[in-house]
Amino acid sequence: MAFIAREHGHLQQALGTTKLSYWPFVESLGVLVTGITAGTDLIPSETSAAAEALEDDFSPLDHRNGVHSYHFNAVGDHHLAGGDHADYSHGNGTVDSAASWFAWILPTDIATTSIMAKYDSAGNLEEWKWGIDGSGQLELELHDASASASEIGASTSVLEYGIWQFVCTTYDGTETAPVVTHYISDGSALPTDAGDGTTTESGAYVAMENTAAPLTIGCAGVSALPTEEFTGRIAFPGMTGKALTAVEVEGVYRITKRLLGL
């Protein structure tokens, strides 16, 4: 227990305390997944937003130190449904703030999928979504809902099918020439810059807006109508309100890898 507490302390030092939320997936039973620091608990969900016990559909795998990965299957609409929380938003309609997203993933389908999102197109409540594009590249979309405009930055490196990978994307918070940096590691080497994070603007993007869109992990949209559903395993997803440096990304990678025993 002392080891786990120490590692979580080191992780929070690297991530900072501003808008920090992460989910170590310590649960293997039930219908509640508890987060660390700010934010809300997540509900394992399936078709039509029905709560579903982790042990029934998400096949929790205990990696080490009580930290699990969960299996997501797009066929069953399996995802984690969160609520709306101010710490999940990184814009206010006039200006953005810096942010970073991270997770360990083992995708078994390389397609257009969301790892984590606060993005409800049906309700015109899009904020951001982070995942994999149709070419298998890591992608971050920042969306200005009132202007129906986006800034989208994709990696050059392509994610691999069927192996564990640490992924992290950082955003510097600027509207003019946003700096988006993607990092990928297959677990055998330190995460490296995964290529071009230059964003492409669609429309007249100003800033994300703090909307009522819920947080989802393993899909975008709302729980009853999930979109861009992830297939494969996810472990240790999280976000923080700062653009992590390469050194800090390396620290998050090392600590979460130790906790997962990968």
C-alpha positions in Angstrom: 0.0 0.0 0.0 2.9 2.4 0.8 4.2 1.7 -2.8 0.9 2.5 -4.4 0.4 5.7 -2.3 4.0 6.8 -3.2 3.4 6.2 -6.9 0.2 8.1 -6.9 1.9 11.0 -5.1 4.6 11.0 -7.8 2.0 10.9 -10.5 0.2 13.9 -9.1 3.4 15.8 -8.9 4.0 15.3 -12.6 0.4 16.1 -13.6 -0.1 19.1 -11.4 -3.3 19.9 -9.5 -5.2 22.1 -12.0 -8.3 20.3 -13.4 -6.7 16.9 -12.7 -8.8 13.8 -13.0 -7.7 10.3 -13.6 -9.2 6.8 -13.1 -6.9 4.0 -12.1 -9.6 1.4 -12.6 -9.2 -0.2 -9.2 -12.7 -1.7 -9.3 -13.4 -5.1 -10.7 -17.0 -5.5 -9.6 -20.1 -3.4 -9.6 -21.4 -0.3 -11.5 -19.2 2.5 -10.2 -15.7 3.5 -11.2 -14.1 6.0 -8.9 -11.8 8.8 -10.0 -8.9 10.5 -8.2 -9.1 14.2 -7.4 -11.8 16.3 -9.1 -14.6 15.1 -11.2 -17.3 12.5 -11.0 -17.5 8.7 -10.8 -18.1 6.8 -14.0 -20.8 4.3 -14.7 -20.1 1.2 -16.8 -22.8 1.4 -19.5 -24.1 -0.4 -22.5 -26.9 0.0 -25.1 -29.4 2.6 -24.3 -27.3 3.9 -21.3 -28.3 0.9 -19.1 -25.8 0.4 -16.3 -23.9 -2.8 -16.6 -21.7 -4.5 -14.0 -18.0 -4.5 -14.8 -17.7 -8.2 -14.2 -20.5 -8.9 -16.7 -19.3 -7.1 -19.8 -16.0 -5.3 -19.2 -13.8 -8.3 -18.3 -11.6 -6.5 -15.7 -8.0 -7.7 -15.9 -5.9 -7.2 -12.7 -2.5 -6.2 -13.9 -0.8 -5.6 -10.6 -1.2 -3.5 -7.4 -5.0 -3.7 -7.8 -5.0 -1.7 -11.0 -7.2 -3.1 -13.8 -7.8 -2.6 -17.5 -11.3 -2.9 -18.9 -12.4 -4.4 -22.2 -14.7 -2.2 -24.5 -16.7 -3.7 -27.3 -18.4 -1.4 -29.8 -20.9 -4.1 -30.7 -22.3 -4.0 -27.2 -22.0 -0.2 -26.9 -19.8 -0.7 -23.9 -18.4 2.6 -22.5 -18.0 4.5 -19.2 -20.4 7.3 -18.7 -19.5 10.3 -16.6 -21.3 13.5 -15.8 -20.5 17.1 -16.6 -17.9 18.8 -14.4 -16.1 22.2 -14.8 -12.7 20.4 -14.5 -13.4 18.5 -17.7 -13.8 21.8 -19.7 -10.8 23.7 -21.0 -12.5 26.7 -22.7 -15.1 29.3 -21.8 -16.2 30.5 -25.2 -13.6 33.2 -25.5 -10.3 31.6 -24.6 -8.9 28.1 -24.1 -6.7 26.8 -21.3 -3.9 24.3 -21.7 -4.7 20.6 -21.2 -3.3 17.1 -21.6 -5.0 13.7 -22.0 -3.4 10.3 -21.4 -4.2 6.5 -21.2 -2.9 3.1 -21.9 -4.8 1.4 -24.7 -4.8 -1.9 -26.5 -7.0 -1.4 -29.6 -8.3 -4.4 -31.4 -9.9 -2.3 -34.1 -8.0 0.6 -35.6 -10.9 2.8 -36.8 -12.4 6.2 -36.0 -12.9 5.9 -32.3 -12.8 8.0 -29.1 -10.7 7.2 -26.1 -12.1 10.0 -24.1 -14.5 12.8 -25.0 -16.8 15.7 -23.9 -18.6 15.9 -27.2 -22.3 15.7 -27.8 -23.0 16.5 -31.5 -26.7 15.8 -31.2 -27.1 18.4 -28.5 -24.7 20.9 -30.2 -22.6 20.6 -27.0 -19.3 19.6 -28.6 -16.1 20.6 -26.6 -13.3 18.1 -27.3 -12.7 14.5 -28.3 -9.5 12.5 -28.2 -9.0 9.2 -29.9 -8.0 7.5 -33.1 -8.8 8.8 -36.6 -9.7 6.7 -39.7 -6.0 6.3 -40.6 -5.1 4.9 -37.2 -3.4 8.1 -36.0 -3.9 9.7 -32.6 -6.1 12.7 -33.0 -7.4 15.6 -30.9 -10.4 17.7 -31.9 -11.1 21.0 -30.2 -14.6 22.3 -31.1 -16.2 25.7 -30.8 -19.9 24.8 -30.6 -21.5 28.2 -31.2 -19.3 28.7 -34.3 -19.5 25.1 -35.4 -15.8 25.3 -35.9 -12.9 22.9 -35.1 -9.2 22.7 -34.7 -8.0 19.1 -35.3 -4.5 17.8 -34.9 -3.4 14.3 -35.7 -0.1 12.4 -35.2 2.1 11.2 -38.0 2.8 7.9 -36.3 0.1 5.2 -36.6 -1.1 3.2 -33.6 -0.6 -0.5 -33.7 -3.3 -3.2 -33.5 -3.4 -5.6 -30.6 -0.6 -4.4 -28.4 -0.5 -2.2 -25.3 0.5 1.5 -26.0 0.8 4.5 -23.8 -0.7 7.5 -25.5 -0.7 11.2 -24.5 -1.7 14.4 -26.2 -1.0 17.9 -25.0 -2.5 21.3 -26.0 -0.9 24.6 -25.2 -4.2 26.5 -24.9 -3.7 29.0 -27.7 -6.2 29.9 -30.4 -3.7 31.3 -33.0 -1.5 28.4 -34.3 -2.4 25.9 -31.5 0.4 23.6 -30.4 -0.8 20.0 -30.1 1.8 17.4 -29.3 1.2 13.6 -29.5 3.2 11.0 -27.7 3.1 7.2 -28.2 5.0 4.3 -26.7 4.6 0.6 -27.2 5.8 0.0 -23.7 9.3 -1.1 -24.6 10.7 2.4 -25.0 10.0 5.9 -23.6 7.2 7.8 -25.3 8.3 9.9 -28.2 6.8 12.7 -30.2 4.5 11.0 -32.6 4.8 13.5 -35.4 2.8 16.4 -36.8 0.4 17.9 -34.3 -0.2 21.0 -36.3 -3.9 21.6 -36.3 -6.2 22.1 -39.2 -8.9 24.7 -38.7 -12.4 24.2 -40.0 -14.6 27.4 -39.7 -13.7 30.4 -37.6 -12.6 28.7 -34.4 -12.3 30.9 -31.3 -12.4 28.6 -28.3 -14.1 25.6 -26.7 -17.2 26.4 -24.6 -18.0 25.1 -21.2 -21.1 23.1 -22.1 -23.2 20.5 -20.3 -21.9 17.6 -22.4 -21.1 14.6 -20.3 -17.7 13.0 -20.1 -17.4 9.6 -21.8 -14.6 7.0 -21.9 -14.6 4.5 -24.8 -16.9 6.6 -27.0 -18.1 10.1 -27.8 -21.7 11.5 -27.6 -24.1 10.8 -24.8 -24.5 7.5 -23.0 -27.8 6.6 -24.6 -26.4 7.3 -28.2 -22.7 6.5 -28.1 -20.6 7.3 -31.2 -17.1 6.5 -32.3 -17.0 3.5 -29.9 -13.6 2.0 -28.9 -12.9 -1.7 -29.2 -10.1 -3.2 -27.1 -8.7 -2.5 -23.6 -8.2 0.8 -21.8 -6.3 1.4 -18.6 -5.5 4.4 -16.5 -7.2 7.2 -18.5 -6.9 10.8 -17.3 -6.5 14.5 -18.0 -5.0 17.5 -16.5 -5.2 21.3 -17.0 -1.6 21.8 -18.2 0.4 21.1 -21.3 2.8 18.4 -20.1 6.4 18.7 -21.1 8.2 15.8 -22.7 9.9 15.1 -19.3 6.5 15.1 -17.5 5.0 12.8 -20.1 7.9 10.4 -19.5 7.2 10.6 -15.8 3.5 9.8 -16.2 4.5 6.9 -18.5 7.0 5.4 -16.1 4.7 5.7 -13.1 1.6 4.3 -14.7 3.6 1.5 -16.3 4.9 0.4 -12.9 1.4 0.6 -11.4 0.0 -1.5 -14.2 2.9 -3.9 -14.2 3.3 -3.7 -18.0 
